[in-house]
Amino acid sequence: MDQRSVRWQDDAVLSAIYAYWDAKRAGRPMPSRRDIDPVELGPSVIPHVLLTEAQTEDGRVRFRFRLAGTALKESLGLDITNRYVDVLNPNKAYAAYVEGLYGKAIEARRPVFASSMAMTLDAVSRRLTRRMICPLSNDGVAVTMFLCGQTFQAFGAEPPPTMTYADRFDPGIVEVVSGP
C-alpha cells in the first residue's frame, strides 16, 4: 500500500472526529476542552480517541496523553494514558515526528492529518497508522489540548510492530486540514 494515497476523508473514524471538532467550533477558530464529550462520538469512534494535553515546562512544550481509547491500547500494546510522548517512545526519531505533528497543529491552529508506516527491520511486517489531530483552546488563541483520532491497518504475515516499538518508520502524509 502506498500510504501517500491515503485520504483522511476515506477513514470513517477520522472523518467523524473532524466533523465533531468542526461542529463544536461554533464559528470560533477552535472549540475548548469543555465543549468536547468523547461519548458523543459514539461507540465506533470512542475506542480510537485520544485527548492530548500540551504543557509548557521550562520553556518547552511537552505532550501528555490524558485519555487513550481501547483500540489504541490494543494496537500499541500498552496503555499510554498520562504518559508523555518524549518519554514513551524509545525510538527518539519517532517521538520527534509525533511531537512535530502536534507542533504543526499548534502553529496552524487547525487539524492535522498524518499517516506513517511502522515496520520490522526486514519490512516483512508493517502497520499503517492514520491520525487526525484537532486543536482545542480555552481562549480561542492558545492551543492547550487536542482531540485526536488514530486508526491502524496491519500488513504482512507476522504480527505487525507497534508504533511505539517499531524498528523503523516511514512518515507519509502530513496535511493541515482546511475542510472536507
N, C-alpha and C positions, 0 to 999 in steps of 0.2 A: 504494500500500500504506500502510495506517495502521500505523505502527510501534508504536503503543501497544497493538495487539492481539497483538503478538509474545510468545510464551511460550518461556522457555528449555527447557522440557521437550519442545518440538517440534523442537529443534535437536539432532541426534544427537551432534555433536561436544561441545557444551556439556553435554549430559546425561552423556556419558561422562566428561568432566573432573570434573563434580560427584560422580558415583558413585565415581570413583577416589579423589578427595580424601576423601570421606566414609568409604570403606573404610580408607584409610590412617590416619585419626584413631585408630582402635582404642580408642574410648572417651574419648579426650582431646579438649580443645577444638579443637585443630588438629594436623595432622601436622607433622613437621620436614622440612627440606630433604633430610636424609639418608634419609628414608622414600620419597622420590619418585624414580622412574626413568622418565622420559618414554617410553622404549622399551616399557615395559609397557602403554602406552596403545594401541599398535598402529598399523599403517601408515596407517589412515584418519584418525586423530586427530593424530598427531605433526606433520604439516605446519601445524597450526593452534595449536600450543603456544607459549606464551611463559613464560619464567621471568623474573620481575622482582624486583629487589633494592631494598629500602628502606634508604637510607643517610642518617644524620643528619650534616649538615655545618653548622657554625656555628649550631646550634640549629634548623635547618630540615631537614625530611625531603625527600630527592630520590629519584627513582625511575629506576633504570637497567635497561634490558633486557639481561639476561645471555644469553638464548637466544631466538631467534626462528625459528619454523618456516618452511619454504619457501613455504607458502600466504600467509603474511604478507608475506614479501619480494616475492612476485609482486603481491599486491593493493596494497601500499603503494608499490611502485615503488622501493624501496631496502632495504638491509639495516640494520635498527635495532639489531643486536647491539652491546652495550657502549655504547649511546647513552642519554643522559638525556632524559626526556620534556620537560623545560623548555627544553632546547637544541634538540631535534629539530624541534619544531613552530614554524614561522614564525607560525602563527595562535595568538597567545597566549591567546585565549579558549578555543580547543580544548585547548591544553596544560593550562590551569587546570581544564577539565572532566575530562580524563583523570586528572590528579593528584587531583582531588576523588573520583573513583571509588575509587582506591587508598586515599585517606584514609578513606573510608566503610568499606572492608573492615578497615582497622586499627581504627577505632573500634568496629565491631560485632563484630570477631573472628569473622566469618562470611563466607561467599562473597557476592559482589555480582554481580548480573546487570544489564547495561545494554545499551541499544540507542541508536544515533544514526544520523542520516542526513547524509551529506556531499553537497553539491550545487554545481553551477556557479551563477553569478550569476543566470542565466535559469531555473534549476531544470529545464532540459531533460534533463540527465543527473544521475543520483543514484546513491549507493551506500549501502546499509544495512549497518551492522556490528553484530554482537551479541558481547558479551563475557561471560565468566564469570571472575571474579577471586577466587581461593581463597587465603586467607592461610596462611602457614607460620610456625612458631615453633620455635626451638631449645629454649626453656624452657617452652613451653606458655602463656606470657603475652605476651611482646613479639613483635610481628609483624616478621619480618626479610626475608621473601621472599614471593612469590606464585606459585602455579601458575595459569596463565591459559589460556583458550582464546578464540579470536576467529575469527568467520566473516564472510563478506561476501556480499552479493547486489546485483547491478547492475540498474539500471532506465534505460531511455532508449536512443535510437539511437546516440548518440555514446559513445566510451569514457568511463566514469564517472571522476570525480575521485578521486584517492587521498585517504584520510582526512587525511593529513598536510598536503596542499596544497589542500584544498577551499577554494572561495571563501567558503562559509559552511556551517554545520552546524546541525542541529536535534536537541537532546538529546531522547530519547524516554523510555523506561522506565529507572528506576534502582530496583532492588529488592534488599533484603537477603534472601538465600535462607535459609529456616529448614528446608527439607527438600523432598523430591519431592512 
